[in-house]
Amino acid sequence: MGVLDGATAIVTGATRGVGRGCALELVAAGATVYVTGRTVHEGDSPYPGSLDSLAEEAAPLAGTAVPVVCDHRSHDEVEAIFERVQGERGRLDLLVNNAFLIPDDLDPNAPFWETPLAAWDDMHEVGARSAYVATRLAAARMASQRRGLIVNISSSGARYYYVHPAYGAAKAALDRLARDAAHHLEPFDVTVVALWPYFVVTERLQMLDAEEWDLDLEGAESLRFTGRAVVALASDEKVIRRTGRSFTTRQLALDYGFRDTDGSLPLGAPEPEDHWETRLPPPPVGSEPGD
């Protein structure tokens, strides 16, 4: 038996990377996990990872992985997933907003004004906007059942420079979405948090030039370390106390006592300074925000 037996989850962008790790850990914990992605078969993408191979890897585990082809630029395709989950499972306990797109041709050393505007569109449409769409769809269902957890996979790029200004802006939007959505959802006992993995040894990372991208993988995390953080949050009966905040995976490992697949405790990203009020005091009468 798993700690999440009977639970229903959606993990977006789960064919590879952190999303795949989250899906596998949730399935291992007994959940039924609807996993989205665009790569159906191995070889359909220049990177390893596919819905087929994920389902195969998850098959021996306690729960079930349900692969769903989805382009997260499409509102209709995303909405169809939530309708399917509602029809087949009758509830949604957990949403992991992981889908994100860093363009393959992005040069991390080029000034941002020399990179295509499409870099912004890719990272914001498949990152920030798709997370908002999924959060909106999940919120209505979770509020009605008065229980649920939404996790945005963000990064320290939300606060510290990494890769590109468009990347930082998109990740900051994920943190802010968690903080502000929590304000609306807390009365319904629905928790929303942002999670910061450290450098993760993903399939794509292993194919990058470490020197060009200034990568230091000492103390890096496996694909499944973030998934263990998500399982810990999902199985915490008092998780609502964390709502509206950002956490590193290492912070949660220390709090909940889990470790990476090799038994180690990765270095972790710099801790977010997130002890902010989740709502502003009322402005003076007649003033406008920003006055």
C-alpha positions as CSV (number, residue, x, y, z in Angstrom):
1,M,0.0,0.0,0.0
2,G,1.2,3.5,-0.8
3,V,0.6,6.7,1.2
4,L,-1.4,8.1,-1.7
5,D,-3.5,5.1,-2.5
6,G,-6.7,6.2,-4.2
7,A,-5.5,9.8,-4.9
8,T,-5.8,11.3,-8.4
9,A,-3.2,13.6,-9.8
10,I,-2.3,15.4,-13.0
11,V,1.4,16.1,-13.8
12,T,2.0,18.3,-16.9
13,G,5.1,17.9,-19.1
14,A,5.9,14.5,-17.7
15,T,7.7,12.7,-20.5
16,R,11.1,13.6,-19.1
17,G,12.9,15.6,-16.5
18,V,11.4,16.7,-13.3
19,G,7.9,16.0,-14.5
20,R,8.8,12.4,-15.2
21,G,10.4,12.1,-11.7
22,C,7.2,13.6,-10.1
23,A,5.0,11.2,-12.0
24,L,7.0,8.1,-11.0
25,E,7.2,9.0,-7.3
26,L,3.4,9.7,-7.2
27,V,2.7,6.4,-8.9
28,A,5.1,4.6,-6.6
29,A,3.0,6.2,-3.7
30,G,-0.1,4.6,-5.1
31,A,-1.7,7.5,-6.9
32,T,-3.5,7.4,-10.3
33,V,-1.5,10.0,-12.3
34,Y,-2.6,11.5,-15.6
35,V,0.7,12.4,-17.3
36,T,0.8,14.8,-20.2
37,G,3.3,15.3,-23.0
38,R,3.8,15.7,-26.7
39,T,6.4,12.9,-27.2
40,V,4.5,9.6,-27.6
41,H,7.3,7.2,-28.7
42,E,11.0,7.1,-28.0
43,G,12.7,8.6,-31.1
44,D,10.0,11.2,-31.7
45,S,12.2,13.8,-30.0
46,P,15.9,14.4,-30.0
47,Y,15.8,13.9,-26.2
48,P,15.2,10.6,-24.4
49,G,11.8,10.2,-22.8
50,S,8.2,9.6,-24.0
51,L,4.8,8.8,-22.8
52,D,5.2,5.2,-23.8
53,S,8.5,4.7,-21.8
54,L,7.0,6.5,-18.8
55,A,4.0,4.2,-18.8
56,E,6.3,1.2,-19.1
57,E,8.5,2.4,-16.2
58,A,5.5,3.1,-14.0
59,A,3.8,-0.3,-14.7
60,P,5.4,-2.3,-11.9
61,L,4.7,0.5,-9.3
62,A,1.8,0.6,-6.8
63,G,-0.4,3.1,-8.7
64,T,-1.2,3.9,-12.3
65,A,0.2,6.2,-14.9
66,V,-2.4,7.3,-17.5
67,P,-0.6,8.9,-20.5
68,V,-2.3,11.8,-22.3
69,V,-1.1,13.5,-25.4
70,C,-1.3,17.3,-24.8
71,D,0.1,20.5,-26.2
72,H,-0.1,22.9,-23.3
73,R,-0.3,25.8,-25.7
74,S,-3.9,24.6,-26.5
75,H,-6.5,25.6,-23.9
76,D,-8.9,23.1,-25.4
77,E,-6.5,20.2,-25.1
78,V,-5.8,21.1,-21.5
79,E,-9.5,21.5,-20.6
80,A,-10.2,18.1,-22.2
81,I,-7.8,16.5,-19.7
82,F,-9.6,17.9,-16.7
83,E,-13.0,16.8,-18.1
84,R,-11.6,13.3,-18.6
85,V,-10.2,13.1,-15.1
86,Q,-13.5,14.3,-13.7
87,G,-15.4,11.7,-15.8
88,E,-13.1,8.8,-15.0
89,R,-12.2,9.6,-11.4
90,G,-14.8,12.0,-10.0
91,R,-12.2,14.1,-8.2
92,L,-8.8,15.7,-8.5
93,D,-6.5,15.8,-5.5
94,L,-3.2,17.1,-6.9
95,L,-2.0,19.2,-9.9
96,V,1.7,19.5,-10.6
97,N,2.3,22.4,-13.1
98,N,5.6,21.3,-14.6
99,A,5.3,22.0,-18.3
100,F,7.9,24.5,-19.5
101,L,9.7,25.1,-22.7
102,I,13.3,26.5,-23.1
103,P,13.9,26.9,-26.8
104,D,16.5,24.5,-28.2
105,D,18.4,27.3,-29.9
106,L,18.5,29.6,-26.9
107,D,22.1,30.9,-26.5
108,P,22.7,31.5,-22.8
109,N,25.6,33.8,-23.5
110,A,23.9,36.1,-26.0
111,P,22.4,39.4,-24.8
112,F,18.7,39.0,-24.5
113,W,18.1,41.8,-27.1
114,E,19.8,39.6,-29.7
115,T,17.7,36.5,-29.0
116,P,14.4,36.0,-30.8
117,L,11.2,37.3,-29.3
118,A,9.9,33.7,-29.6
119,A,12.0,32.8,-26.6
120,W,9.7,34.9,-24.4
121,D,6.6,33.3,-26.1
122,D,7.8,29.8,-25.6
123,M,8.7,30.2,-21.9
124,H,5.6,32.1,-21.0
125,E,3.0,30.3,-23.1
126,V,4.2,26.8,-22.2
127,G,5.3,27.9,-18.7
128,A,3.4,30.7,-17.0
129,R,0.3,30.7,-19.1
130,S,-0.3,27.0,-19.2
131,A,0.2,26.8,-15.5
132,Y,-2.5,29.5,-15.0
133,V,-4.9,27.7,-17.3
134,A,-4.4,24.4,-15.5
135,T,-4.6,26.1,-12.1
136,R,-7.8,27.8,-13.0
137,L,-9.4,24.5,-14.1
138,A,-8.1,22.6,-11.0
139,A,-9.2,25.4,-8.6
140,A,-12.9,25.1,-9.5
141,R,-12.9,21.4,-8.9
142,M,-10.8,21.5,-5.8
143,A,-12.7,24.3,-4.2
144,S,-16.0,22.4,-4.6
145,Q,-14.5,19.3,-2.9
146,R,-12.8,21.6,-0.3
147,R,-9.5,19.8,-0.6
148,G,-6.5,19.8,-3.0
149,L,-2.9,20.6,-3.6
150,I,-1.4,22.6,-6.6
151,V,2.4,22.6,-7.0
152,N,4.1,24.9,-9.5
153,I,7.6,23.7,-10.4
154,S,9.5,26.9,-10.4
155,S,13.2,27.5,-9.7
156,S,15.7,29.8,-8.1
157,G,15.5,31.6,-11.4
158,A,12.4,33.2,-10.0
159,R,14.7,35.4,-7.8
160,Y,18.2,34.9,-9.1
161,Y,19.6,35.3,-12.6
162,Y,19.7,32.1,-14.7
163,V,19.8,31.5,-18.4
164,H,17.7,34.4,-19.7
165,P,15.5,37.3,-18.5
166,A,12.5,35.7,-20.1
167,Y,13.2,32.5,-18.1
168,G,13.4,34.5,-14.9
169,A,10.2,36.4,-15.6
170,A,8.3,33.1,-16.4
171,K,9.5,31.4,-13.2
172,A,8.8,34.5,-11.1
173,A,5.3,34.4,-12.5
174,L,4.9,30.8,-11.3
175,D,5.9,31.8,-7.8
176,R,3.5,34.8,-7.9
177,L,0.7,32.6,-9.2
178,A,1.1,30.3,-6.3
179,R,1.1,33.1,-3.8
180,D,-1.9,34.9,-5.2
181,A,-4.0,31.8,-6.1
182,A,-3.4,30.7,-2.5
183,H,-5.2,33.9,-1.3
184,H,-8.3,32.8,-3.1
185,L,-8.1,29.1,-2.4
186,E,-7.1,29.0,1.3
187,P,-10.7,29.4,2.6
188,F,-11.5,26.2,0.6
189,D,-8.6,24.2,2.2
190,V,-6.8,24.1,-1.1
191,T,-3.0,24.5,-0.9
192,V,-0.9,26.2,-3.6
193,V,2.9,26.3,-3.4
194,A,5.9,26.8,-5.7
195,L,8.8,24.4,-5.6
196,W,12.4,25.1,-6.4
197,P,14.5,22.1,-7.5
198,Y,18.2,22.6,-7.6
199,F,20.2,21.5,-10.7
200,V,18.6,18.3,-11.7
201,V,20.4,15.7,-13.8
202,T,17.8,15.6,-16.6
203,E,18.1,14.0,-19.9
204,R,18.5,17.4,-21.5
205,L,21.1,18.6,-19.0
206,Q,23.3,15.6,-19.8
207,M,23.3,16.7,-23.4
208,L,24.4,20.3,-22.8
209,D,27.9,21.6,-22.9
210,A,28.7,22.1,-19.2
211,E,31.2,24.9,-19.9
212,E,29.0,26.8,-22.3
213,W,26.1,26.8,-19.8
214,D,28.2,27.3,-16.7
215,L,26.9,24.1,-15.1
216,D,28.2,22.7,-11.8
217,L,26.5,19.4,-11.1
218,E,28.1,18.8,-7.7
219,G,25.3,18.0,-5.3
220,A,22.7,17.9,-8.1
221,E,19.4,16.2,-7.8
222,S,18.0,13.1,-9.5
223,L,14.8,13.3,-11.5
224,R,12.9,11.8,-8.6
225,F,14.0,14.0,-5.8
226,T,11.4,16.7,-6.6
227,G,8.8,14.0,-6.9
228,R,9.6,12.9,-3.3
229,A,9.0,16.5,-2.2
230,V,5.6,16.5,-3.9
231,V,4.6,13.2,-2.3
232,A,5.6,14.5,1.1
233,L,3.4,17.6,0.6
234,A,0.5,15.6,-0.8
235,S,0.6,13.2,2.2
236,D,0.8,16.0,4.8
237,E,-2.6,16.4,6.4
238,K,-1.6,19.9,7.6
239,V,-0.1,21.1,4.3
240,I,-2.4,24.1,4.2
241,R,0.0,25.8,6.6
242,R,2.5,26.0,3.7
243,T,0.1,27.6,1.2
244,G,1.2,30.7,-0.8
245,R,4.9,30.1,-0.3
246,S,7.9,28.9,-2.2
247,F,10.2,26.1,-1.0
248,T,13.4,24.5,-2.2
249,T,13.4,20.7,-2.5
250,R,16.1,20.6,0.1
251,Q,14.0,22.6,2.6
252,L,11.3,20.0,2.3
253,A,13.7,17.1,2.5
254,L,14.9,18.5,5.8
255,D,11.4,19.1,7.0
256,Y,9.9,15.8,6.0
257,G,13.0,13.5,6.3
258,F,13.2,12.1,2.7
259,R,16.4,11.8,0.7
260,D,17.4,11.3,-2.9
261,T,17.4,7.9,-4.6
262,D,21.0,7.3,-3.6
263,G,20.4,8.3,0.0
264,S,22.1,11.6,-0.3
265,L,20.8,15.1,0.6
266,P,21.5,17.4,-2.4
267,L,23.0,20.8,-1.9
268,G,19.7,22.6,-2.8
269,A,19.0,26.0,-4.3
270,P,19.4,29.2,-2.3
271,E,16.4,29.4,0.0
272,P,13.7,31.8,-1.0
273,E,13.1,34.7,1.2
274,D,9.4,34.1,1.0
275,H,8.1,35.3,4.4
276,W,5.9,38.0,2.8
277,E,2.3,38.8,3.5
278,T,0.1,37.0,1.0
279,R,-2.1,40.1,0.7
280,L,-1.5,43.8,0.8
281,P,-3.2,46.1,3.3
282,P,-6.2,48.0,1.9
283,P,-5.0,51.1,-0.1
284,P,-6.2,54.5,0.9
285,V,-9.6,55.4,-0.5
286,G,-9.4,56.7,-4.0
287,S,-5.9,55.5,-4.6
288,E,-4.8,53.1,-7.4
289,P,-2.4,50.2,-7.1
290,G,1.2,51.5,-7.4
291,D,0.4,55.0,-6.0
